């Protein structure tokens, strides 16, 4: 009896092979041949699941974004639907920390995401995914700050739209710096910067 292959699982396995190659050698080395070898497949098998290299890269970028997004949504659900025992300040910090390269896994994800977003400048097929992720980030920032304001944790007169943009820019900047210069931006420093910013928001500054 022929082996039954789950096409969704196989596509995800190939995407993981892309990420593994890119993490070791750079995104530019994630050719179909190298990815197939990493996944233990023939190139023909990879082509069976992806029409071309562009489709494979787009799928992989979305998979990476989904992986990051799933963790963030877990924190967001607890924070935005509190049960009375939720520490909103601590929950906000933990949610935002998921965007930052505070451990090896998140450092690797950050480096990979930066590689994909850089590639999007010259690869139009990747731009919609990059734009969607950025829009989702901003929408989440707006929602988190609105809820904090509604609960009395932020000043009533705060410009939530502006502060959401400022917060997203802070997270982006910390991610880039920590991904490029991890020794100069260790997790403790990143946490301190994030906490200082959240404290400033509560104070209206």
ZADO-1210 file (C-alpha; in nm, 4 decimals, padded with zeros to 6 digits):
<atoms>
<atom x="00.0000" y="00.0000" z="00.0000" code="UNK" pos="1"/>
<atom x="00.1479" y="00.3407" z="-00.0957" code="UNK" pos="2"/>
<atom x="00.2338" y="00.5743" z="00.1901" code="UNK" pos="3"/>
<atom x="-00.0268" y="00.8460" z="00.2447" code="UNK" pos="4"/>
<atom x="00.1339" y="01.1903" z="00.2660" code="UNK" pos="5"/>
<atom x="-00.0380" y="01.4788" z="00.4406" code="UNK" pos="6"/>
<atom x="00.0118" y="01.7649" z="00.1910" code="UNK" pos="7"/>
<atom x="-00.0264" y="02.0359" z="00.4575" code="UNK" pos="8"/>
<atom x="00.2319" y="01.8725" z="00.6830" code="UNK" pos="9"/>
<atom x="00.4659" y="01.8224" z="00.3871" code="UNK" pos="10"/>
<atom x="00.4406" y="02.1874" z="00.2825" code="UNK" pos="11"/>
<atom x="00.5177" y="02.2946" z="00.6378" code="UNK" pos="12"/>
<atom x="00.8124" y="02.0564" z="00.6533" code="UNK" pos="13"/>
<atom x="00.9524" y="02.2069" z="00.3344" code="UNK" pos="14"/>
<atom x="00.8998" y="02.5573" z="00.4772" code="UNK" pos="15"/>
<atom x="01.0918" y="02.4526" z="00.7861" code="UNK" pos="16"/>
<atom x="01.3736" y="02.3351" z="00.5600" code="UNK" pos="17"/>
<atom x="01.3811" y="02.6845" z="00.4059" code="UNK" pos="18"/>
<atom x="01.4097" y="02.8379" z="00.7523" code="UNK" pos="19"/>
<atom x="01.6846" y="02.5957" z="00.8549" code="UNK" pos="20"/>
<atom x="01.8909" y="02.6719" z="00.5449" code="UNK" pos="21"/>
<atom x="01.8326" y="03.0457" z="00.5814" code="UNK" pos="22"/>
<atom x="01.9291" y="03.0412" z="00.9506" code="UNK" pos="23"/>
<atom x="02.2596" y="02.8724" z="00.8737" code="UNK" pos="24"/>
<atom x="02.3590" y="03.0231" z="00.5406" code="UNK" pos="25"/>
<atom x="02.1301" y="03.3149" z="00.4649" code="UNK" pos="26"/>
<atom x="01.8048" y="03.3422" z="00.2734" code="UNK" pos="27"/>
<atom x="01.9882" y="03.3744" z="-00.0577" code="UNK" pos="28"/>
<atom x="02.1052" y="03.0130" z="-00.0210" code="UNK" pos="29"/>
<atom x="01.7527" y="02.8742" z="00.0136" code="UNK" pos="30"/>
<atom x="01.7393" y="02.7459" z="-00.3449" code="UNK" pos="31"/>
<atom x="01.5060" y="02.4646" z="-00.4408" code="UNK" pos="32"/>
<atom x="01.8012" y="02.2273" z="-00.4568" code="UNK" pos="33"/>
<atom x="01.9340" y="02.3212" z="-00.1120" code="UNK" pos="34"/>
<atom x="01.5877" y="02.3146" z="00.0420" code="UNK" pos="35"/>
<atom x="01.5085" y="01.9763" z="-00.1098" code="UNK" pos="36"/>
<atom x="01.8339" y="01.8373" z="00.0262" code="UNK" pos="37"/>
<atom x="01.7609" y="01.9816" z="00.3713" code="UNK" pos="38"/>
<atom x="01.4131" y="01.8281" z="00.3681" code="UNK" pos="39"/>
<atom x="01.5408" y="01.4924" z="00.2436" code="UNK" pos="40"/>
<atom x="01.3349" y="01.5166" z="-00.0745" code="UNK" pos="41"/>
<atom x="01.3949" y="01.5211" z="-00.4469" code="UNK" pos="42"/>
<atom x="01.3517" y="01.8562" z="-00.6187" code="UNK" pos="43"/>
<atom x="01.0590" y="01.7058" z="-00.8078" code="UNK" pos="44"/>
<atom x="00.8843" y="01.6362" z="-00.4780" code="UNK" pos="45"/>
<atom x="00.9270" y="01.9986" z="-00.3697" code="UNK" pos="46"/>
<atom x="00.7885" y="02.1153" z="-00.7046" code="UNK" pos="47"/>
<atom x="00.4885" y="01.8884" z="-00.6482" code="UNK" pos="48"/>
<atom x="00.3878" y="02.1010" z="-00.3488" code="UNK" pos="49"/>
<atom x="00.5062" y="02.4422" z="-00.4703" code="UNK" pos="50"/>
<atom x="00.4678" y="02.5708" z="-00.8243" code="UNK" pos="51"/>
<atom x="00.7925" y="02.7681" z="-00.8086" code="UNK" pos="52"/>
<atom x="01.0487" y="02.9239" z="-00.5769" code="UNK" pos="53"/>
<atom x="00.8405" y="03.2400" z="-00.5331" code="UNK" pos="54"/>
<atom x="00.5455" y="03.0409" z="-00.4001" code="UNK" pos="55"/>
<atom x="00.7741" y="02.8515" z="-00.1623" code="UNK" pos="56"/>
<atom x="00.9240" y="03.1729" z="-00.0238" code="UNK" pos="57"/>
<atom x="00.5838" y="03.3348" z="00.0203" code="UNK" pos="58"/>
<atom x="00.4458" y="03.0305" z="00.1978" code="UNK" pos="59"/>
<atom x="00.7500" y="03.0131" z="00.4256" code="UNK" pos="60"/>
<atom x="00.7267" y="03.3803" z="00.5174" code="UNK" pos="61"/>
<atom x="00.3611" y="03.3355" z="00.6074" code="UNK" pos="62"/>
<atom x="00.4429" y="03.0259" z="00.8122" code="UNK" pos="63"/>
<atom x="00.7050" y="03.2203" z="01.0052" code="UNK" pos="64"/>
<atom x="00.4621" y="03.5063" z="01.0644" code="UNK" pos="65"/>
<atom x="00.1963" y="03.2586" z="01.1767" code="UNK" pos="66"/>
<atom x="00.4364" y="03.0990" z="01.4234" code="UNK" pos="67"/>
<atom x="00.5145" y="03.4344" z="01.5817" code="UNK" pos="68"/>
<atom x="00.1511" y="03.5438" z="01.5659" code="UNK" pos="69"/>
<atom x="00.0206" y="03.2324" z="01.7411" code="UNK" pos="70"/>
<atom x="00.2336" y="03.3030" z="02.0479" code="UNK" pos="71"/>
<atom x="00.1300" y="03.6665" z="02.0543" code="UNK" pos="72"/>
<atom x="-00.2400" y="03.5800" z="02.0215" code="UNK" pos="73"/>
<atom x="-00.2148" y="03.3471" z="02.3217" code="UNK" pos="74"/>
<atom x="-00.0969" y="03.6394" z="02.5359" code="UNK" pos="75"/>
<atom x="-00.3487" y="03.8764" z="02.3757" code="UNK" pos="76"/>
<atom x="-00.6431" y="03.6499" z="02.4570" code="UNK" pos="77"/>
<atom x="-00.5479" y="03.6444" z="02.8262" code="UNK" pos="78"/>
<atom x="-00.4817" y="04.0165" z="02.8377" code="UNK" pos="79"/>
<atom x="-00.7848" y="04.1365" z="02.6423" code="UNK" pos="80"/>
<atom x="-01.0297" y="03.9019" z="02.8143" code="UNK" pos="81"/>
<atom x="-00.9154" y="03.9284" z="03.1792" code="UNK" pos="82"/>
<atom x="-01.0688" y="03.7030" z="03.4434" code="UNK" pos="83"/>
<atom x="-01.0253" y="03.9399" z="03.7363" code="UNK" pos="84"/>
<atom x="-00.6944" y="03.7881" z="03.8425" code="UNK" pos="85"/>
<atom x="-00.5038" y="03.9156" z="03.5403" code="UNK" pos="86"/>
<atom x="-00.2178" y="04.1544" z="03.6106" code="UNK" pos="87"/>
<atom x="-00.2718" y="04.3830" z="03.3125" code="UNK" pos="88"/>
<atom x="00.0653" y="04.5583" z="03.3441" code="UNK" pos="89"/>
<atom x="00.2599" y="04.2307" z="03.3565" code="UNK" pos="90"/>
<atom x="00.0435" y="04.0800" z="03.0836" code="UNK" pos="91"/>
<atom x="00.1093" y="04.3750" z="02.8548" code="UNK" pos="92"/>
<atom x="00.4828" y="04.3437" z="02.9057" code="UNK" pos="93"/>
<atom x="00.4784" y="03.9693" z="02.8335" code="UNK" pos="94"/>
<atom x="00.2705" y="04.0180" z="02.5200" code="UNK" pos="95"/>
<atom x="00.5075" y="04.2831" z="02.3865" code="UNK" pos="96"/>
<atom x="00.8092" y="04.0716" z="02.4838" code="UNK" pos="97"/>
<atom x="00.6996" y="03.8097" z="02.2327" code="UNK" pos="98"/>
<atom x="00.7985" y="04.0530" z="01.9567" code="UNK" pos="99"/>
<atom x="01.1518" y="04.0822" z="02.0928" code="UNK" pos="100"/>
<atom x="01.4580" y="03.8537" z="02.0577" code="UNK" pos="101"/>
<atom x="01.4871" y="03.7667" z="02.4263" code="UNK" pos="102"/>
<atom x="01.6059" y="03.4070" z="02.3841" code="UNK" pos="103"/>
<atom x="01.7750" y="03.1974" z="02.1168" code="UNK" pos="104"/>
<atom x="01.4513" y="03.0865" z="01.9505" code="UNK" pos="105"/>
<atom x="01.3170" y="03.4404" z="01.9245" code="UNK" pos="106"/>
<atom x="01.6566" y="03.5731" z="01.8115" code="UNK" pos="107"/>
<atom x="01.6554" y="03.3264" z="01.5248" code="UNK" pos="108"/>
<atom x="01.2963" y="03.4118" z="01.4345" code="UNK" pos="109"/>
<atom x="01.3780" y="03.7827" z="01.4418" code="UNK" pos="110"/>
<atom x="01.6809" y="03.7364" z="01.2160" code="UNK" pos="111"/>
<atom x="01.4752" y="03.5292" z="00.9723" code="UNK" pos="112"/>
<atom x="01.1878" y="03.7788" z="00.9698" code="UNK" pos="113"/>
<atom x="01.4288" y="04.0661" z="00.9066" code="UNK" pos="114"/>
<atom x="01.5820" y="03.8676" z="00.6203" code="UNK" pos="115"/>
<atom x="01.2406" y="03.8159" z="00.4621" code="UNK" pos="116"/>
<atom x="01.1335" y="04.1777" z="00.5039" code="UNK" pos="117"/>
<atom x="01.4637" y="04.2950" z="00.3535" code="UNK" pos="118"/>
<atom x="01.4070" y="04.0590" z="00.0596" code="UNK" pos="119"/>
<atom x="01.0585" y="04.2054" z="00.0127" code="UNK" pos="120"/>
<atom x="01.2184" y="04.5267" z="-00.1157" code="UNK" pos="121"/>
<atom x="01.3270" y="04.3454" z="-00.4317" code="UNK" pos="122"/>
<atom x="01.0788" y="04.0554" z="-00.4362" code="UNK" pos="123"/>
<atom x="00.7259" y="04.1902" z="-00.4878" code="UNK" pos="124"/>
<atom x="00.5622" y="03.8576" z="-00.4019" code="UNK" pos="125"/>
<atom x="00.6783" y="03.8974" z="-00.0407" code="UNK" pos="126"/>
<atom x="00.5521" y="04.2527" z="00.0104" code="UNK" pos="127"/>
<atom x="00.1863" y="04.1715" z="00.0909" code="UNK" pos="128"/>
<atom x="00.2899" y="03.9397" z="00.3731" code="UNK" pos="129"/>
<atom x="00.5287" y="04.1975" z="00.5184" code="UNK" pos="130"/>
<atom x="00.2597" y="04.4662" z="00.4959" code="UNK" pos="131"/>
<atom x="-00.0035" y="04.2422" z="00.6590" code="UNK" pos="132"/>
<atom x="00.2254" y="04.1563" z="00.9499" code="UNK" pos="133"/>
<atom x="00.3024" y="04.5238" z="01.0083" code="UNK" pos="134"/>
<atom x="-00.0669" y="04.6148" z="00.9899" code="UNK" pos="135"/>
<atom x="-00.1554" y="04.3357" z="01.2343" code="UNK" pos="136"/>
<atom x="00.1146" y="04.4573" z="01.4739" code="UNK" pos="137"/>
<atom x="-00.0172" y="04.8132" z="01.4649" code="UNK" pos="138"/>
<atom x="-00.3790" y="04.6981" z="01.5094" code="UNK" pos="139"/>
<atom x="-00.2785" y="04.4941" z="01.8137" code="UNK" pos="140"/>
<atom x="-00.0896" y="04.7887" z="01.9633" code="UNK" pos="141"/>
<atom x="-00.3971" y="05.0082" z="01.9184" code="UNK" pos="142"/>
<atom x="-00.6231" y="04.7493" z="02.0822" code="UNK" pos="143"/>
<atom x="-00.3904" y="04.6876" z="02.3768" code="UNK" pos="144"/>
<atom x="-00.3495" y="05.0598" z="02.4480" code="UNK" pos="145"/>
<atom x="-00.7217" y="05.1282" z="02.4058" code="UNK" pos="146"/>
<atom x="-00.8040" y="04.8538" z="02.6556" code="UNK" pos="147"/>
<atom x="-00.5416" y="04.9830" z="02.8986" code="UNK" pos="148"/>
<atom x="-00.6879" y="05.3326" z="02.8653" code="UNK" pos="149"/>
<atom x="-01.0411" y="05.2025" z="02.9185" code="UNK" pos="150"/>
<atom x="-00.9274" y="05.0189" z="03.2332" code="UNK" pos="151"/>
<atom x="-00.7699" y="05.3361" z="03.3714" code="UNK" pos="152"/>
<atom x="-00.4092" y="05.2318" z="03.3188" code="UNK" pos="153"/>
<atom x="-00.3374" y="05.5139" z="03.0736" code="UNK" pos="154"/>
<atom x="-00.4387" y="05.8828" z="03.0738" code="UNK" pos="155"/>
<atom x="-00.7782" y="05.9577" z="02.9154" code="UNK" pos="156"/>
<atom x="-00.6338" y="06.2216" z="02.6856" code="UNK" pos="157"/>
<atom x="-00.3599" y="06.0034" z="02.5390" code="UNK" pos="158"/>
<atom x="-00.3418" y="05.9871" z="02.1585" code="UNK" pos="159"/>
<atom x="-00.3650" y="05.6084" z="02.1272" code="UNK" pos="160"/>
<atom x="-00.3057" y="05.6016" z="01.7512" code="UNK" pos="161"/>
<atom x="00.0156" y="05.8018" z="01.7838" code="UNK" pos="162"/>
<atom x="00.1397" y="05.6064" z="02.0858" code="UNK" pos="163"/>
<atom x="00.0674" y="05.2773" z="01.9088" code="UNK" pos="164"/>
<atom x="00.2906" y="05.3851" z="01.6233" code="UNK" pos="165"/>
<atom x="00.5610" y="05.4926" z="01.8671" code="UNK" pos="166"/>
<atom x="00.5407" y="05.1596" z="02.0525" code="UNK" pos="167"/>
<atom x="00.5582" y="04.9580" z="01.7296" code="UNK" pos="168"/>
<atom x="00.8619" y="05.1609" z="01.6232" code="UNK" pos="169"/>
<atom x="01.0298" y="05.0917" z="01.9591" code="UNK" pos="170"/>
<atom x="00.9730" y="04.7175" z="01.9220" code="UNK" pos="171"/>
<atom x="01.1036" y="04.7228" z="01.5644" code="UNK" pos="172"/>
<atom x="01.4118" y="04.9185" z="01.6661" code="UNK" pos="173"/>
<atom x="01.4941" y="04.6931" z="01.9599" code="UNK" pos="174"/>
<atom x="01.4497" y="04.3868" z="01.7411" code="UNK" pos="175"/>
<atom x="01.6849" y="04.5131" z="01.4716" code="UNK" pos="176"/>
<atom x="01.9519" y="04.6230" z="01.7181" code="UNK" pos="177"/>
<atom x="01.9356" y="04.3041" z="01.9244" code="UNK" pos="178"/>
<atom x="01.9404" y="04.0830" z="01.6156" code="UNK" pos="179"/>
<atom x="02.2468" y="04.2602" z="01.4778" code="UNK" pos="180"/>
<atom x="02.4300" y="04.3322" z="01.8048" code="UNK" pos="181"/>
<atom x="02.3161" y="04.0769" z="02.0642" code="UNK" pos="182"/>
<atom x="02.6130" y="04.1429" z="02.2959" code="UNK" pos="183"/>
<atom x="02.5287" y="04.5127" z="02.3166" code="UNK" pos="184"/>
<atom x="02.1544" y="04.4512" z="02.3547" code="UNK" pos="185"/>
<atom x="02.1174" y="04.1595" z="02.5998" code="UNK" pos="186"/>
<atom x="01.7692" y="04.0522" z="02.7154" code="UNK" pos="187"/>
<atom x="01.8014" y="04.2382" z="03.0486" code="UNK" pos="188"/>
<atom x="01.8632" y="04.5703" z="02.8712" code="UNK" pos="189"/>
<atom x="01.5809" y="04.5109" z="02.6245" code="UNK" pos="190"/>
<atom x="01.3424" y="04.4412" z="02.9126" code="UNK" pos="191"/>
<atom x="01.4555" y="04.7587" z="03.0901" code="UNK" pos="192"/>
<atom x="01.3895" y="04.9713" z="02.7819" code="UNK" pos="193"/>
<atom x="01.0459" y="04.8169" z="02.7336" code="UNK" pos="194"/>
<atom x="00.9522" y="04.8654" z="03.0996" code="UNK" pos="195"/>
<atom x="01.0740" y="05.2251" z="03.0969" code="UNK" pos="196"/>
<atom x="00.8577" y="05.2962" z="02.7938" code="UNK" pos="197"/>
<atom x="00.5499" y="05.1352" z="02.9509" code="UNK" pos="198"/>
<atom x="00.6080" y="05.3334" z="03.2713" code="UNK" pos="199"/>
<atom x="00.6327" y="05.6521" z="03.0661" code="UNK" pos="200"/>
<atom x="00.3041" y="05.5721" z="02.8936" code="UNK" pos="201"/>
<atom x="00.1286" y="05.5255" z="03.2281" code="UNK" pos="202"/>
<atom x="00.2666" y="05.8611" z="03.3398" code="UNK" pos="203"/>
<atom x="00.1407" y="06.0245" z="03.0214" code="UNK" pos="204"/>
<atom x="00.4875" y="06.0874" z="02.8794" code="UNK" pos="205"/>
</atoms>
